[in-house]
Amino acid sequence: MKNYRFFLLLFFTMLGQQLIAQTEVKKPAEVFDMYFGTFVNNDDVALNKLNDYLKPTVEGQNAYQVNFKETSEEMLNSSVENFLSAFSKTTASACKKEAKDYFTAMFGNFTKAKLAIKNVKVVPNEYIKDEKIAEIKYIVSFKVPSKLVTGPAGDLQKVKTEELKKYLVQAVEDFKNADKTVQIEQEFSLYELKQENKIYYWNGSPDQIVTNLTDFYLESFGSNE
């Protein structure tokens, strides 16, 4: 009987150790939700949650250092400058505010994208022994204008200030009143990372989430411009 108890105790001890070794701090779907909220929705709350989650894997540091206000402003200014460069200096200068409003509305609809996770499949990592990869299949929904006002045509250098302003102001309204939902299915991988008998999931190239969505989003209303 003593031997039986000993082996029973040994069994449960080993089983407990095995379970501890396989403990997931968060499920892959929950981790991806934080990645999406951070890099697509530009949500500071999601960023803080993601960094808090990953801190044990990066010696207590922030895994991702992003200043959404600065990066958004840089992208906005760059887009406005490139767009207005096609017009005369006089028209471009007079329409800078309207152009900025235009891209603000366009980018704003992108960051309001909705996420729906379709399924999660955890598979062995063929490149790293005893490690796994969580393959996430998900659907992203955007609100876009069903009809976007047509932009100026012909020689853009000859476009009058009033014409460009009229177009930009109407386009902003079209984005603000977006009445069509478009969807796309995507895939993203999260890699298993073991730290102190706990399993974390991460990806070192989260920008792929945005890259894979950008063209689809722009093309979803681009044909009507």
Disulfide bonds with the S-S distance in Angstrom:
none
